[in-house]
Amino acid sequence: MNRRNFIKNTGLTTISLSLAPLILKSCSKTDDERFKNYAWITPQAELPDIEWAYIFKQLKNNGFTGLFVQIYSSHKAWYKTSNLPMQEPLLDRLIPIAKDSGIELHAWMWTMPNNNPWYVNNHPEFYAVNGKGQPSHTDPAYVQYYKFMCPNQQGVQDFITSNVNELSNKEGLDGIHFDYIRLPDVIIAEALQPVYDIVQDREYPEYDYCYCEVCRNLFKKQTGIDPLKDLKDPSANQQWLQFRYDSVTNLVNKKLIPLVKESGKQATAAVFPNWESVRQEWSKWKMDAYFPMLYHNFYNESIEWIGDNLKSQINALKYPAPVYSGLFIPSLSSSQLKEAIKISRNSGASGISLFSYNDMNDKHFKIIKKS
């Protein structure tokens, strides 16, 4: 299940990243400096080339720079790969179409979840374990597709780097876009909590990952502490929190990004504004660009929150890079989209990215073109 279906199933369909502002105000912007527009899209099976050509041309004609196509999900792939079954060889078809249209093509891949039955049955050790000792492949948090793997397991690292290496070797592909590059939400966004009839006023063990033996042994080697046995309240221990942040960051910076950059492609990521809750300290990553999902309604916030969050996240980056506002189309009227773009521009964003193309209409395209 993708992000769109998750939101739909939670009943919140109607709810819903950088450069100095002086660049945006310049009258003589270069292609690298201008305010850029991107979109996410979930492929439709067996859509003919002529329809894809229309999609890319429509995006180009309305001021878009690139498209993130979900090419690798947690159970199948849209290209020939050694790790998951293939839906269809879509990626090889799209690369020349994107080139002809002048639109960047980025392979949007799920990173940490793995819902393929073969891995569930043959590699249960891959999966993250919560504070109650429950592995995510048997007791996933919130929804069934939250079968997250552990970033410290060597087999998991090999699996993910293999995926990234295959995509990095795709000639003509502009970039790899990492999604779900994190652990499960220890606290989900405020507006989603009532859907599950839960109140997360603190970190509870059933949503807190990862306590597998590898993670516990690594942390004990570093600190002399077993987080499960020696800490009365693991959620209150800053060393243990930082260990999980670093576990994801080390995978990103030491394993994945080098593969992408060695191939000459762009490494980008869809990231969370509430990064602590998903152990995703992306301010320390070395991506080429970031796309925080600033779905303000999910956090019961006003649209102005988008700008406040952008400023905070941009200032926090250890390795400055463009930040694009990820905006959730179903939660934004035409006037609100226009306002969200204005807020993003004034707050230092290098552009926006819309979730998703499938939800856009003529009014949205008109607003984007004017932006």
C-alpha positions as semicolon CSV with decimal commas, in nm:
position;residue;x (nm);y (nm);z (nm)
1;M;0,000;0,000;0,000
2;N;0,143;0,339;-0,095
3;R;0,115;0,670;0,091
4;R;-0,195;0,766;-0,103
5;N;-0,381;0,449;-0,008
6;F;-0,268;0,474;0,353
7;I;-0,419;0,821;0,380
8;K;-0,733;0,708;0,203
9;N;-0,773;0,409;0,433
10;T;-0,735;0,625;0,741
11;G;-1,029;0,835;0,630
12;L;-0,821;1,150;0,592
13;T;-0,829;1,192;0,216
14;T;-0,948;1,551;0,255
15;I;-0,673;1,633;0,508
16;S;-0,403;1,635;0,413
17;L;1,196;2,155;0,048
18;S;1,790;2,538;0,032
19;L;1,890;2,843;-0,113
20;A;1,898;3,207;-0,004
21;P;1,581;3,404;-0,074
22;L;1,789;3,652;-0,275
23;I;1,831;3,388;-0,544
24;L;1,455;3,354;-0,579
25;K;1,421;3,730;-0,622
26;S;1,686;3,753;-0,891
27;C;1,572;3,872;-1,232
28;S;1,839;3,666;-1,409
29;K;1,798;3,317;-1,267
30;T;1,990;3,025;-1,411
31;D;1,826;2,683;-1,448
32;D;1,992;2,574;-1,122
33;E;1,866;2,878;-0,929
34;R;1,505;2,909;-1,034
35;F;1,210;2,793;-0,825
36;K;1,156;2,433;-0,935
37;N;0,847;2,216;-0,938
38;Y;0,833;1,839;-0,896
39;A;0,560;1,580;-0,854
40;W;0,523;1,226;-0,726
41;I;0,331;0,967;-0,926
42;T;0,227;0,608;-0,859
43;P;0,233;0,413;-1,187
44;Q;-0,070;0,255;-1,341
45;A;-0,008;-0,092;-1,475
46;E;0,020;-0,132;-1,853
47;L;-0,025;0,240;-1,924
48;P;0,090;0,278;-2,288
49;D;0,389;0,490;-2,389
50;I;0,166;0,747;-2,555
51;E;-0,006;0,816;-2,224
52;W;0,326;0,852;-2,043
53;A;0,446;1,087;-2,316
54;Y;0,136;1,299;-2,251
55;I;0,206;1,306;-1,875
56;F;0,567;1,421;-1,924
57;K;0,469;1,679;-2,187
58;Q;0,191;1,813;-1,964
59;L;0,436;1,853;-1,677
60;K;0,694;2,024;-1,901
61;N;0,440;2,264;-2,047
62;N;0,324;2,364;-1,700
63;G;0,663;2,447;-1,550
64;F;0,769;2,120;-1,387
65;T;1,135;2,018;-1,362
66;G;1,106;1,651;-1,267
67;L;0,888;1,356;-1,181
68;F;0,933;1,097;-0,904
69;V;0,793;0,768;-1,034
70;Q;0,735;0,498;-0,773
71;I;0,951;0,239;-0,942
72;Y;1,030;0,017;-0,644
73;S;0,778;-0,062;-0,372
74;S;0,809;-0,292;-0,076
75;H;0,687;-0,601;-0,259
76;K;0,747;-0,553;-0,635
77;A;0,951;-0,348;-0,883
78;W;0,874;-0,179;-1,213
79;Y;1,204;-0,291;-1,370
80;K;1,409;-0,612;-1,382
81;T;1,578;-0,662;-1,048
82;S;1,738;-0,953;-0,866
83;N;1,558;-0,883;-0,537
84;L;1,184;-0,856;-0,602
85;P;0,937;-0,975;-0,863
86;M;0,880;-0,739;-1,156
87;Q;0,544;-0,576;-1,220
88;E;0,651;-0,473;-1,571
89;P;0,969;-0,323;-1,730
90;L;0,835;0,032;-1,697
91;L;1,159;0,212;-1,606
92;D;1,334;0,119;-1,930
93;R;1,034;0,254;-2,123
94;L;1,018;0,580;-1,929
95;I;1,383;0,688;-1,956
96;P;1,373;0,778;-2,328
97;I;1,025;0,932;-2,296
98;A;1,144;1,156;-2,013
99;K;1,455;1,256;-2,209
100;D;1,247;1,350;-2,513
101;S;1,019;1,567;-2,299
102;G;1,299;1,745;-2,111
103;I;1,171;1,629;-1,772
104;E;1,402;1,481;-1,506
105;L;1,313;1,122;-1,418
106;H;1,382;1,006;-1,063
107;A;1,331;0,648;-0,947
108;W;1,119;0,673;-0,632
109;M;1,195;0,373;-0,414
110;W;1,074;0,244;-0,082
111;T;1,382;0,187;0,134
112;M;1,321;0,019;0,471
113;P;0,982;-0,162;0,442
114;N;0,982;-0,509;0,288
115;N;0,645;-0,674;0,233
116;N;0,753;-0,946;-0,004
117;P;0,644;-1,286;0,137
118;W;0,971;-1,455;0,041
119;Y;1,172;-1,230;0,272
120;V;0,913;-1,255;0,549
121;N;0,937;-1,633;0,536
122;N;1,311;-1,674;0,470
123;H;1,469;-1,376;0,646
124;P;1,271;-1,295;0,960
125;E;1,596;-1,163;1,112
126;F;1,580;-0,869;0,869
127;Y;1,288;-0,710;1,048
128;A;1,290;-0,440;1,315
129;V;1,169;-0,533;1,664
130;N;0,971;-0,305;1,895
131;G;1,016;-0,244;2,266
132;K;0,780;-0,527;2,349
133;G;0,989;-0,777;2,153
134;Q;0,750;-0,797;1,858
135;P;0,906;-0,808;1,509
136;S;0,747;-0,585;1,246
137;H;0,681;-0,865;0,998
138;T;0,447;-1,041;1,241
139;D;0,316;-0,744;1,442
140;P;0,348;-0,431;1,226
141;A;0,251;-0,099;1,380
142;Y;-0,064;0,078;1,258
143;V;-0,103;-0,086;0,915
144;Q;-0,006;-0,420;0,764
145;Y;0,252;-0,278;0,522
146;Y;0,463;-0,134;0,808
147;K;0,697;-0,433;0,787
148;F;1,014;-0,226;0,838
149;M;1,361;-0,379;0,827
150;C;1,642;-0,301;1,071
151;P;1,911;-0,063;0,938
152;N;2,185;-0,237;1,142
153;Q;2,134;-0,588;1,004
154;Q;2,412;-0,673;0,755
155;G;2,168;-0,867;0,537
156;V;1,938;-0,565;0,521
157;Q;2,225;-0,334;0,427
158;D;2,326;-0,575;0,151
159;F;1,966;-0,597;0,025
160;I;1,916;-0,219;0,010
161;T;2,258;-0,141;-0,139
162;S;2,188;-0,401;-0,407
163;N;1,863;-0,220;-0,495
164;V;2,039;0,116;-0,508
165;N;2,331;-0,021;-0,709
166;E;2,096;-0,163;-0,974
167;L;1,916;0,168;-1,010
168;S;2,241;0,366;-1,006
169;N;2,355;0,167;-1,308
170;K;2,048;0,262;-1,511
171;E;2,179;0,478;-1,794
172;G;1,970;0,790;-1,855
173;L;1,807;0,795;-1,513
174;D;1,849;1,135;-1,345
175;G;1,824;1,038;-0,981
176;I;1,717;0,803;-0,706
177;H;1,452;0,927;-0,466
178;F;1,448;0,755;-0,127
179;D;1,120;0,713;0,058
180;Y;1,046;0,535;0,388
181;I;1,414;0,577;0,473
182;R;1,349;0,557;0,844
183;L;1,197;0,346;1,122
184;P;0,825;0,322;1,202
185;D;0,662;0,624;1,360
186;V;0,697;0,603;1,736
187;I;0,442;0,885;1,741
188;I;0,220;0,940;1,439
189;A;0,089;1,279;1,335
190;E;-0,177;1,418;1,566
191;A;-0,462;1,407;1,314
192;L;-0,401;1,037;1,246
193;Q;-0,414;0,922;1,607
194;P;-0,795;0,928;1,642
195;V;-0,823;0,704;1,336
196;Y;-0,657;0,426;1,535
197;D;-0,828;0,521;1,859
198;I;-0,491;0,587;2,023
199;V;-0,343;0,871;2,223
200;Q;0,035;0,900;2,192
201;D;0,124;1,145;2,465
202;R;0,466;0,982;2,493
203;E;0,673;0,709;2,329
204;Y;0,517;0,370;2,392
205;P;0,716;0,044;2,351
206;E;0,482;-0,116;2,098
207;Y;0,567;0,162;1,849
208;D;0,934;0,204;1,945
209;Y;1,199;0,041;1,717
210;C;1,451;-0,125;1,696
211;Y;1,529;-0,361;1,985
212;C;1,659;-0,658;1,787
213;E;1,965;-0,841;1,922
214;V;2,196;-0,672;1,670
215;C;2,089;-0,323;1,778
216;R;2,100;-0,407;2,147
217;N;2,444;-0,568;2,119
218;L;2,585;-0,277;1,919
219;F;2,454;-0,026;2,171
220;K;2,582;-0,231;2,463
221;K;2,926;-0,248;2,299
222;Q;2,925;0,132;2,271
223;T;2,781;0,218;2,612
224;G;2,777;-0,093;2,830
225;I;2,396;-0,066;2,842
226;D;2,135;-0,310;2,720
227;P;1,844;-0,075;2,637
228;L;1,584;-0,342;2,696
229;K;1,718;-0,478;3,025
230;D;1,908;-0,188;3,182
231;L;1,687;0,114;3,110
232;K;1,368;0,167;3,306
233;D;1,245;0,412;3,042
234;P;1,443;0,369;2,716
235;S;1,254;0,657;2,553
236;A;1,410;0,898;2,805
237;N;1,770;0,793;2,732
238;Q;1,931;1,037;2,489
239;Q;2,214;0,797;2,398
240;W;1,965;0,531;2,294
241;L;1,764;0,782;2,091
242;Q;2,078;0,906;1,916
243;F;2,185;0,548;1,845
244;R;1,867;0,495;1,639
245;Y;1,909;0,830;1,459
246;D;2,270;0,736;1,378
247;S;2,171;0,388;1,263
248;V;1,964;0,536;0,980
249;T;2,209;0,819;0,908
250;N;2,506;0,579;0,880
251;L;2,314;0,365;0,632
252;V;2,233;0,674;0,427
253;N;2,570;0,851;0,434
254;K;2,806;0,554;0,430
255;K;2,623;0,302;0,214
256;L;2,357;0,454;-0,010
257;I;2,454;0,808;-0,109
258;P;2,806;0,712;-0,228
259;L;2,656;0,458;-0,469
260;V;2,424;0,718;-0,621
261;K;2,682;0,993;-0,647
262;E;2,947;0,764;-0,797
263;S;2,703;0,705;-1,082
264;G;2,661;1,080;-1,141
265;K;2,295;1,074;-1,042
266;Q;2,110;1,288;-0,789
267;A;2,032;1,148;-0,445
268;T;1,713;1,293;-0,296
269;A;1,477;1,190;-0,019
270;A;1,118;1,233;0,097
271;V;1,154;1,310;0,467
272;F;0,941;1,384;0,771
273;P;0,908;1,726;0,934
274;N;0,875;1,552;1,273
275;W;1,199;1,361;1,215
276;E;1,250;1,258;1,580
277;S;0,936;1,047;1,568
278;V;1,069;0,833;1,284
279;R;1,440;0,834;1,385
280;Q;1,522;1,028;1,068
281;E;1,785;1,295;1,148
282;W;1,806;1,409;0,789
283;S;1,974;1,737;0,883
284;K;2,297;1,530;0,899
285;W;2,252;1,354;0,566
286;K;2,447;1,433;0,247
287;M;2,164;1,424;-0,005
288;D;2,156;1,650;-0,310
289;A;1,808;1,772;-0,212
290;Y;1,534;1,712;0,045
291;F;1,159;1,695;0,007
292;P;0,994;1,719;0,350
293;M;0,629;1,618;0,343
294;L;0,477;1,934;0,486
295;Y;0,121;1,808;0,511
296;H;0,009;2,066;0,766
297;N;-0,337;1,918;0,821
298;F;-0,184;1,595;0,943
299;Y;-0,038;1,789;1,236
300;N;-0,349;1,997;1,301
301;E;-0,157;2,307;1,192
302;S;-0,242;2,610;0,980
303;I;-0,088;2,662;0,639
304;E;0,160;2,911;0,790
305;W;0,323;2,615;0,967
306;I;0,475;2,517;0,632
307;G;0,693;2,828;0,632
308;D;0,791;2,800;0,997
309;N;0,894;2,437;0,951
310;L;1,087;2,513;0,633
311;K;1,294;2,785;0,798
312;S;1,376;2,559;1,092
313;Q;1,473;2,261;0,876
314;I;1,682;2,466;0,632
315;N;1,876;2,630;0,916
316;A;1,941;2,289;1,074
317;L;2,111;2,134;0,769
318;K;2,471;2,034;0,842
319;Y;2,537;1,996;0,469
320;P;2,329;2,270;0,297
321;A;2,130;2,153;-0,002
322;P;1,805;2,258;-0,171
323;V;1,488;2,193;0,025
324;Y;1,155;2,161;-0,152
325;S;0,812;2,185;0,009
326;G;0,623;1,860;-0,022
327;L;0,258;1,963;-0,056
328;F;-0,044;1,734;-0,033
329;I;-0,283;1,824;-0,312
330;P;-0,604;1,666;-0,168
331;S;-0,580;1,895;0,137
332;L;-0,528;2,217;-0,061
333;S;-0,785;2,420;-0,250
334;S;-0,659;2,620;-0,548
335;S;-0,623;2,933;-0,337
336;Q;-0,450;2,740;-0,059
337;L;-0,204;2,586;-0,306
338;K;-0,121;2,934;-0,431
339;E;-0,068;3,050;-0,072
340;A;0,143;2,742;0,015
341;I;0,370;2,813;-0,283
342;K;0,407;3,176;-0,178
343;I;0,487;3,076;0,181
344;S;0,740;2,819;0,059
345;R;0,913;3,070;-0,168
346;N;0,931;3,335;0,104
347;S;1,062;3,082;0,357
348;G;1,366;2,978;0,154
349;A;1,241;2,671;-0,031
350;S;1,406;2,600;-0,367
351;G;1,071;2,485;-0,500
352;I;0,785;2,249;-0,432
353;S;0,682;1,891;-0,495
354;L;0,321;1,782;-0,519
355;F;0,163;1,462;-0,399
356;S;0,048;1,359;-0,631
357;Y;0,016;1,398;-1,008
358;N;-0,283;1,166;-0,996
359;D;-0,473;1,422;-0,783
360;M;-0,400;1,730;-0,992
361;N;-0,648;1,910;-1,213
362;D;-0,636;2,199;-1,460
363;K;-0,660;2,459;-1,183
364;H;-0,355;2,313;-1,008
365;F;-0,153;2,311;-1,332
366;K;-0,250;2,673;-1,399
367;I;-0,128;2,781;-1,056
368;I;0,198;2,588;-1,092
369;K;0,265;2,738;-1,433
370;K;0,223;3,088;-1,294
371;S;0,457;3,011;-1,004
